[in-house]
Amino acid sequence: MCGGHRVPFDRRAFLRGVAATAAGVSAMGVFGGAASSAFAAESGRSPGRHLPNSKIGLQLYSVRDAFMTQTEACLRALAKAGYRNVEMAGFPGGTTPARAQAIRPLLDKYGLTAVSSHHGYNEFTNEKRVGELIEMAQILGQKYIVCPGGVPGTPEGFTQAGAVFNRAGERIRAAGMKLGYHNHTEEFLRRGSDGRTLYQILLDSSDPHLLYLELDMGWSSAAGLSAQDNIDLMAANKGRILLSHVKDLHPDGSLADLGTGIVDYATILGAAIRLGMREFIIENDDQSNPLTDSRADRMHDYLAALELKHSHRAPHRGED
């Protein structure tokens, strides 16, 4: 979750989503168009079949204790495991520009790129702090700055957040980056009086050119979205959902290492490429330690080797 707050979970909705996925697997997973061709060229594999390694990252919250206490050794181990991208979730000694300056040489030393970073909602309500977030992101060479939660969980809270993110997003865009929002389950489980989910309220309340989305497909699945529901969500917001968290779940909804759970990523990610997804960031809140176990290695290898599915179905409205 990258933030530490409790994530609501609807087991019945999740199991319904799993059943819907199983029923439709043979008809889903999409390829085609320039996006998948570009990915194929980069990966050197057959067209549209695998993710290129340059698009696979790890959210450092997944290895947080190791990163905070043995920073260089942790980064070295992740690079050795094959990672080229990371997403930051704080720095040892404090999330400050000075600490970002200390981290950047280590990233460069081990061939790692910080594509994005997570910062709590309250930080985006403070103009001075937004300036610091931009400064840190520029030091690290990021493309994105992401809010992983903390918005008051009401329709009014998410409506007000739209304006907050528009203001911060304007400054972040002027600095050459994009602001993103990362979901948990509550955005899909809670609704306003008009029937809209909190997720939709945020989309409607914010400028699509100022706030983009990091779709955590583990939590959306835990909220009951099937593979096709996730694909439909990406299709409806094509060009706006640019990053993803690739997180796996056991049938009871508990966290699983990627590749050991039941989220149908072969289907979902096949579509995600064509629908404009740019970054695929592995996460497991149940942290591991790359210095003492191989869980992060195995998750990377699973995603790099995953054969993505084809489909010949007609595109949804909003797709190519």
C-alpha positions as a Markdown table, in Angstrom:
| # | Residue | x | y | z |
|---|---|---|---|---|
| 1 | Met | 0.0 | 0.0 | 0.0 |
| 2 | Cys | 3.0 | 2.3 | 0.5 |
| 3 | Gly | 1.7 | 4.3 | 3.3 |
| 4 | Gly | 0.6 | 2.1 | 6.1 |
| 5 | His | -3.1 | 2.7 | 6.4 |
| 6 | Arg | -5.7 | 0.0 | 6.5 |
| 7 | Val | -7.0 | -1.1 | 3.2 |
| 8 | Pro | -10.7 | -2.1 | 3.1 |
| 9 | Phe | -11.3 | -5.5 | 1.4 |
| 10 | Asp | -14.5 | -7.0 | 0.1 |
| 11 | Arg | -13.9 | -10.7 | -0.2 |
| 12 | Arg | -17.2 | -11.4 | -1.9 |
| 13 | Ala | -16.6 | -8.8 | -4.6 |
| 14 | Phe | -13.0 | -10.0 | -5.0 |
| 15 | Leu | -14.1 | -13.6 | -5.6 |
| 16 | Arg | -16.8 | -12.5 | -8.0 |
| 17 | Gly | -14.1 | -10.7 | -10.0 |
| 18 | Val | -11.9 | -13.8 | -9.9 |
| 19 | Ala | -14.8 | -15.9 | -11.3 |
| 20 | Ala | -15.5 | -13.3 | -14.0 |
| 21 | Thr | -11.8 | -13.4 | -15.0 |
| 22 | Ala | -11.7 | -17.2 | -15.2 |
| 23 | Ala | -14.8 | -17.2 | -17.4 |
| 24 | Gly | -13.5 | -14.7 | -19.8 |
| 25 | Val | -9.8 | -15.5 | -20.1 |
| 26 | Ser | -10.0 | -17.2 | -23.5 |
| 27 | Ala | -11.6 | -14.0 | -25.0 |
| 28 | Met | -9.3 | -11.4 | -23.4 |
| 29 | Gly | -5.8 | -10.0 | -23.5 |
| 30 | Val | -5.2 | -7.6 | -26.4 |
| 31 | Phe | -2.4 | -6.7 | -28.7 |
| 32 | Gly | -1.9 | -4.6 | -31.8 |
| 33 | Gly | -1.1 | -1.1 | -32.8 |
| 34 | Ala | 2.0 | 1.1 | -32.4 |
| 35 | Ala | 2.3 | 0.7 | -28.7 |
| 36 | Ser | 2.8 | -3.1 | -28.7 |
| 37 | Ser | 5.1 | -2.9 | -31.7 |
| 38 | Ala | 7.3 | -0.4 | -29.8 |
| 39 | Phe | 7.4 | -2.7 | -26.8 |
| 40 | Ala | 8.2 | -5.7 | -29.0 |
| 41 | Ala | 11.1 | -3.8 | -30.6 |
| 42 | Glu | 12.5 | -2.8 | -27.3 |
| 43 | Ser | 12.2 | -6.3 | -25.7 |
| 44 | Gly | 13.7 | -8.1 | -28.7 |
| 45 | Arg | 11.0 | -10.7 | -28.4 |
| 46 | Ser | 8.1 | -11.7 | -30.6 |
| 47 | Pro | 5.7 | -8.8 | -31.2 |
| 48 | Gly | 3.7 | -7.8 | -28.1 |
| 49 | Arg | 4.4 | -11.0 | -26.1 |
| 50 | His | 6.5 | -9.8 | -23.2 |
| 51 | Leu | 7.2 | -6.6 | -21.3 |
| 52 | Pro | 10.6 | -5.1 | -22.0 |
| 53 | Asn | 12.9 | -5.1 | -18.9 |
| 54 | Ser | 13.3 | -1.3 | -19.2 |
| 55 | Lys | 9.6 | -0.9 | -18.2 |
| 56 | Ile | 9.7 | -3.2 | -15.2 |
| 57 | Gly | 10.4 | -1.6 | -11.8 |
| 58 | Leu | 10.1 | -2.2 | -8.1 |
| 59 | Gln | 8.4 | 0.0 | -5.5 |
| 60 | Leu | 11.0 | 0.2 | -2.7 |
| 61 | Tyr | 8.3 | 0.0 | -0.1 |
| 62 | Ser | 8.5 | -3.7 | -1.0 |
| 63 | Val | 12.0 | -3.8 | 0.5 |
| 64 | Arg | 11.7 | -0.9 | 2.9 |
| 65 | Asp | 13.7 | -2.1 | 5.9 |
| 66 | Ala | 16.6 | -3.2 | 3.8 |
| 67 | Phe | 16.6 | 0.0 | 1.8 |
| 68 | Met | 16.5 | 2.2 | 4.9 |
| 69 | Thr | 19.2 | 0.4 | 6.8 |
| 70 | Gln | 21.5 | -1.0 | 4.0 |
| 71 | Thr | 20.8 | 1.3 | 1.2 |
| 72 | Glu | 23.7 | 0.7 | -1.2 |
| 73 | Ala | 23.7 | -3.1 | -0.6 |
| 74 | Cys | 20.0 | -3.2 | -1.3 |
| 75 | Leu | 20.2 | -1.2 | -4.5 |
| 76 | Arg | 23.1 | -3.4 | -5.7 |
| 77 | Ala | 21.1 | -6.5 | -5.0 |
| 78 | Leu | 18.1 | -5.2 | -6.9 |
| 79 | Ala | 20.3 | -4.3 | -9.9 |
| 80 | Lys | 21.8 | -7.8 | -9.8 |
| 81 | Ala | 18.3 | -9.2 | -9.8 |
| 82 | Gly | 17.6 | -7.4 | -13.1 |
| 83 | Tyr | 15.7 | -4.4 | -12.1 |
| 84 | Arg | 16.5 | -1.1 | -13.9 |
| 85 | Asn | 13.7 | 1.0 | -12.5 |
| 86 | Val | 12.6 | 1.8 | -8.9 |
| 87 | Glu | 9.9 | 3.9 | -7.3 |
| 88 | Met | 10.9 | 5.7 | -4.2 |
| 89 | Ala | 9.0 | 5.7 | -0.9 |
| 90 | Gly | 11.1 | 7.9 | 1.3 |
| 91 | Phe | 14.9 | 8.0 | 1.9 |
| 92 | Pro | 17.1 | 6.9 | 4.8 |
| 93 | Gly | 17.5 | 9.9 | 7.1 |
| 94 | Gly | 14.4 | 11.8 | 5.8 |
| 95 | Thr | 12.7 | 12.7 | 2.6 |
| 96 | Thr | 14.6 | 15.9 | 1.8 |
| 97 | Pro | 16.5 | 17.3 | -1.2 |
| 98 | Ala | 19.7 | 16.7 | 0.7 |
| 99 | Arg | 18.9 | 13.1 | 1.1 |
| 100 | Ala | 17.9 | 12.9 | -2.6 |
| 101 | Gln | 21.3 | 14.2 | -3.5 |
| 102 | Ala | 22.9 | 11.4 | -1.5 |
| 103 | Ile | 20.7 | 8.7 | -3.2 |
| 104 | Arg | 21.2 | 9.8 | -6.8 |
| 105 | Pro | 24.9 | 8.7 | -7.1 |
| 106 | Leu | 24.0 | 5.2 | -5.8 |
| 107 | Leu | 21.2 | 4.9 | -8.4 |
| 108 | Asp | 23.7 | 5.9 | -11.1 |
| 109 | Lys | 26.4 | 3.5 | -9.8 |
| 110 | Tyr | 24.1 | 0.5 | -10.2 |
| 111 | Gly | 22.3 | 1.5 | -13.4 |
| 112 | Leu | 19.0 | 2.2 | -11.7 |
| 113 | Thr | 16.4 | 4.9 | -12.6 |
| 114 | Ala | 14.0 | 6.4 | -10.2 |
| 115 | Val | 10.9 | 6.7 | -12.4 |
| 116 | Ser | 8.6 | 8.1 | -9.7 |
| 117 | Ser | 8.1 | 8.6 | -5.9 |
| 118 | His | 5.3 | 8.4 | -3.4 |
| 119 | His | 4.3 | 11.2 | -1.1 |
| 120 | Gly | 1.2 | 11.5 | 1.2 |
| 121 | Tyr | -1.8 | 13.7 | 0.3 |
| 122 | Asn | -1.1 | 16.3 | 2.9 |
| 123 | Glu | 2.2 | 17.1 | 1.3 |
| 124 | Phe | 0.3 | 18.2 | -1.9 |
| 125 | Thr | -1.8 | 20.6 | 0.1 |
| 126 | Asn | 1.4 | 22.6 | 1.2 |
| 127 | Glu | 2.8 | 24.8 | -1.5 |
| 128 | Lys | 6.3 | 24.9 | 0.0 |
| 129 | Arg | 6.4 | 21.1 | 0.3 |
| 130 | Val | 5.2 | 20.7 | -3.3 |
| 131 | Gly | 8.3 | 22.7 | -4.3 |
| 132 | Glu | 10.5 | 20.3 | -2.3 |
| 133 | Leu | 8.9 | 17.3 | -3.9 |
| 134 | Ile | 9.6 | 18.8 | -7.3 |
| 135 | Glu | 13.2 | 19.6 | -6.3 |
| 136 | Met | 13.8 | 16.0 | -5.1 |
| 137 | Ala | 12.2 | 14.5 | -8.2 |
| 138 | Gln | 14.4 | 16.6 | -10.4 |
| 139 | Ile | 17.5 | 15.6 | -8.5 |
| 140 | Leu | 16.6 | 11.9 | -9.0 |
| 141 | Gly | 15.6 | 12.3 | -12.6 |
| 142 | Gln | 12.0 | 11.2 | -12.2 |
| 143 | Lys | 9.2 | 11.4 | -14.7 |
| 144 | Tyr | 6.4 | 11.2 | -12.1 |
| 145 | Ile | 5.4 | 12.3 | -8.6 |
| 146 | Val | 2.6 | 10.1 | -7.1 |
| 147 | Cys | 0.2 | 10.4 | -4.2 |
| 148 | Pro | -0.5 | 7.0 | -2.8 |
| 149 | Gly | -3.4 | 7.9 | -0.6 |
| 150 | Gly | -4.5 | 9.9 | 2.4 |
| 151 | Val | -7.4 | 11.7 | 0.8 |
| 152 | Pro | -10.4 | 11.9 | 3.2 |
| 153 | Gly | -12.5 | 8.8 | 2.2 |
| 154 | Thr | -15.7 | 10.7 | 1.4 |
| 155 | Pro | -17.2 | 12.0 | -1.8 |
| 156 | Glu | -16.5 | 15.5 | -0.5 |
| 157 | Gly | -12.9 | 14.6 | 0.3 |
| 158 | Phe | -12.3 | 13.3 | -3.2 |
| 159 | Thr | -14.0 | 16.3 | -4.8 |
| 160 | Gln | -11.8 | 18.7 | -2.9 |
| 161 | Ala | -8.7 | 16.6 | -3.7 |
| 162 | Gly | -9.3 | 17.2 | -7.4 |
| 163 | Ala | -8.7 | 20.9 | -6.9 |
| 164 | Val | -5.6 | 20.2 | -4.7 |
| 165 | Phe | -4.1 | 17.9 | -7.3 |
| 166 | Asn | -4.9 | 20.4 | -10.1 |
| 167 | Arg | -2.9 | 23.1 | -8.3 |
| 168 | Ala | 0.0 | 20.8 | -7.5 |
| 169 | Gly | -0.2 | 19.2 | -11.0 |
| 170 | Glu | 0.2 | 22.6 | -12.7 |
| 171 | Arg | 3.5 | 23.2 | -10.9 |
| 172 | Ile | 4.7 | 19.6 | -11.5 |
| 173 | Arg | 3.8 | 19.9 | -15.2 |
| 174 | Ala | 5.7 | 23.2 | -15.5 |
| 175 | Ala | 8.7 | 21.4 | -14.0 |
| 176 | Gly | 8.5 | 18.8 | -16.8 |
| 177 | Met | 6.9 | 15.9 | -14.9 |
| 178 | Lys | 3.5 | 14.4 | -14.3 |
| 179 | Leu | 1.5 | 14.1 | -11.0 |
| 180 | Gly | -0.2 | 10.7 | -10.4 |
| 181 | Tyr | -2.7 | 9.2 | -8.0 |
| 182 | His | -2.4 | 5.6 | -6.7 |
| 183 | Asn | -5.5 | 3.8 | -5.6 |
| 184 | His | -6.3 | 1.3 | -2.9 |
| 185 | Thr | -9.6 | -0.5 | -2.6 |
| 186 | Glu | -11.8 | 2.1 | -1.0 |
| 187 | Glu | -11.9 | 4.2 | -4.2 |
| 188 | Phe | -13.9 | 1.4 | -5.9 |
| 189 | Leu | -15.9 | 0.2 | -2.9 |
| 190 | Arg | -17.3 | 3.5 | -1.7 |
| 191 | Arg | -19.7 | 5.6 | -3.6 |
| 192 | Gly | -21.4 | 9.0 | -3.5 |
| 193 | Ser | -25.1 | 9.6 | -3.4 |
| 194 | Asp | -25.1 | 9.8 | -7.2 |
| 195 | Gly | -23.7 | 6.3 | -7.5 |
| 196 | Arg | -20.2 | 7.3 | -8.6 |
| 197 | Thr | -17.2 | 5.6 | -7.0 |
| 198 | Leu | -14.7 | 7.7 | -5.2 |
| 199 | Tyr | -12.3 | 6.9 | -8.1 |
| 200 | Gln | -14.7 | 8.4 | -10.6 |
| 201 | Ile | -15.4 | 11.4 | -8.5 |
| 202 | Leu | -11.6 | 12.1 | -8.4 |
| 203 | Leu | -11.4 | 11.7 | -12.2 |
| 204 | Asp | -14.3 | 14.0 | -12.7 |
| 205 | Ser | -13.0 | 16.6 | -10.2 |
| 206 | Ser | -9.5 | 16.9 | -11.7 |
| 207 | Asp | -8.0 | 18.0 | -15.0 |
| 208 | Pro | -6.9 | 15.0 | -17.1 |
| 209 | His | -3.9 | 17.0 | -18.2 |
| 210 | Leu | -2.8 | 17.7 | -14.6 |
| 211 | Leu | -3.6 | 14.5 | -12.7 |
| 212 | Tyr | -2.7 | 11.1 | -14.1 |
| 213 | Leu | -3.2 | 7.6 | -12.6 |
| 214 | Glu | -1.1 | 4.9 | -11.2 |
| 215 | Leu | -3.5 | 1.9 | -11.3 |
| 216 | Asp | -2.7 | -0.6 | -8.5 |
| 217 | Met | -4.2 | -3.6 | -10.2 |
| 218 | Gly | -3.9 | -5.7 | -7.1 |
| 219 | Trp | -6.0 | -3.4 | -5.0 |
| 220 | Ser | -8.5 | -2.8 | -7.8 |
| 221 | Ser | -8.8 | -6.6 | -8.2 |
| 222 | Ala | -9.3 | -6.9 | -4.4 |
| 223 | Ala | -12.2 | -4.5 | -4.7 |
| 224 | Gly | -13.9 | -6.9 | -7.1 |
| 225 | Leu | -12.8 | -5.7 | -10.5 |
| 226 | Ser | -12.2 | -8.6 | -12.9 |
| 227 | Ala | -9.5 | -8.6 | -15.6 |
| 228 | Gln | -12.0 | -7.2 | -18.1 |
| 229 | Asp | -13.1 | -4.6 | -15.6 |
| 230 | Asn | -9.5 | -3.4 | -15.2 |
| 231 | Ile | -9.2 | -3.4 | -19.0 |
| 232 | Asp | -12.4 | -1.4 | -19.4 |
| 233 | Leu | -11.2 | 1.1 | -16.8 |
| 234 | Met | -7.9 | 1.6 | -18.7 |
| 235 | Ala | -9.8 | 1.9 | -22.0 |
| 236 | Ala | -12.2 | 4.5 | -20.6 |
| 237 | Asn | -9.2 | 6.6 | -19.3 |
| 238 | Lys | -6.8 | 5.9 | -22.2 |
| 239 | Gly | -3.9 | 8.3 | -22.1 |
| 240 | Arg | -4.4 | 9.1 | -18.4 |
| 241 | Ile | -3.5 | 5.8 | -16.7 |
| 242 | Leu | 0.3 | 5.7 | -17.3 |
| 243 | Leu | 1.7 | 3.8 | -14.4 |
| 244 | Ser | 0.7 | 0.6 | -12.7 |
| 245 | His | 1.4 | -1.4 | -9.5 |
| 246 | Val | 1.6 | -5.1 | -10.4 |
| 247 | Lys | 0.6 | -6.7 | -7.1 |
| 248 | Asp | -0.7 | -10.3 | -6.6 |
| 249 | Leu | -3.3 | -11.7 | -4.2 |
| 250 | His | -4.2 | -15.1 | -2.8 |
| 251 | Pro | -7.9 | -16.3 | -3.2 |
| 252 | Asp | -8.7 | -15.0 | 0.3 |
| 253 | Gly | -7.4 | -11.5 | -0.7 |
| 254 | Ser | -4.2 | -11.6 | 1.3 |
| 255 | Leu | -1.0 | -10.4 | -0.4 |
| 256 | Ala | 1.0 | -12.8 | -2.5 |
| 257 | Asp | 4.4 | -12.5 | -4.2 |
| 258 | Leu | 3.8 | -11.7 | -7.9 |
| 259 | Gly | 3.3 | -14.9 | -9.8 |
| 260 | Thr | 2.1 | -17.0 | -6.9 |
| 261 | Gly | -1.4 | -15.5 | -6.7 |
| 262 | Ile | -4.5 | -15.4 | -8.9 |
| 263 | Val | -4.6 | -11.9 | -10.5 |
| 264 | Asp | -4.7 | -12.6 | -14.3 |
| 265 | Tyr | -1.8 | -10.4 | -15.3 |
| 266 | Ala | -1.2 | -12.2 | -18.6 |
| 267 | Thr | -4.6 | -10.8 | -19.7 |
| 268 | Ile | -4.5 | -7.4 | -18.0 |
| 269 | Leu | -1.0 | -6.4 | -19.0 |
| 270 | Gly | -1.5 | -7.5 | -22.6 |
| 271 | Ala | -4.3 | -4.9 | -22.8 |
| 272 | Ala | -2.4 | -2.3 | -20.7 |
| 273 | Ile | 0.4 | -2.0 | -23.3 |
| 274 | Arg | -2.0 | -1.1 | -26.1 |
| 275 | Leu | -3.9 | 1.2 | -23.9 |
| 276 | Gly | -0.9 | 3.4 | -23.1 |
| 277 | Met | 0.6 | 2.0 | -19.9 |
| 278 | Arg | 4.2 | 3.1 | -19.6 |
| 279 | Glu | 5.5 | 1.8 | -16.3 |
| 280 | Phe | 5.0 | -1.6 | -14.6 |
| 281 | Ile | 6.0 | -1.4 | -11.0 |
| 282 | Ile | 6.1 | -4.6 | -8.9 |
| 283 | Glu | 5.0 | -4.2 | -5.3 |
| 284 | Asn | 4.3 | -6.4 | -2.3 |
| 285 | Asp | 3.5 | -4.6 | 0.9 |
| 286 | Asp | 4.5 | -7.8 | 2.7 |
| 287 | Gln | 8.1 | -6.7 | 2.4 |
| 288 | Ser | 11.1 | -8.9 | 1.6 |
| 289 | Asn | 14.9 | -8.4 | 1.9 |
| 290 | Pro | 16.9 | -8.9 | -1.3 |
| 291 | Leu | 20.0 | -9.3 | 0.9 |
| 292 | Thr | 18.7 | -12.5 | 2.6 |
| 293 | Asp | 16.0 | -13.9 | 0.3 |
| 294 | Ser | 15.2 | -14.1 | -3.4 |
| 295 | Arg | 11.6 | -13.0 | -3.4 |
| 296 | Ala | 12.2 | -9.7 | -5.3 |
| 297 | Asp | 14.4 | -11.6 | -7.8 |
| 298 | Arg | 11.6 | -14.2 | -8.4 |
| 299 | Met | 8.9 | -11.5 | -8.9 |
| 300 | His | 11.1 | -9.7 | -11.4 |
| 301 | Asp | 11.8 | -12.9 | -13.3 |
| 302 | Tyr | 8.2 | -13.8 | -13.4 |
| 303 | Leu | 7.1 | -10.5 | -14.9 |
| 304 | Ala | 9.9 | -10.4 | -17.4 |
| 305 | Ala | 9.1 | -13.9 | -18.6 |
| 306 | Leu | 5.3 | -13.6 | -18.5 |
| 307 | Glu | 3.7 | -14.3 | -21.9 |
| 308 | Leu | 1.0 | -11.8 | -22.5 |
| 309 | Lys | -2.3 | -12.9 | -24.1 |
| 310 | His | -3.8 | -12.0 | -27.4 |
| 311 | Ser | -7.4 | -11.3 | -28.2 |
| 312 | His | -9.4 | -10.8 | -31.4 |
| 313 | Arg | -12.4 | -9.2 | -29.7 |
| 314 | Ala | -13.6 | -5.8 | -31.0 |
| 315 | Pro | -12.1 | -2.9 | -29.1 |
| 316 | His | -14.1 | -1.0 | -26.5 |
| 317 | Arg | -15.1 | 2.6 | -27.1 |
| 318 | Gly | -12.0 | 4.7 | -26.5 |
| 319 | Glu | -9.5 | 2.1 | -27.7 |
| 320 | Asp | -7.6 | 2.2 | -30.9 |
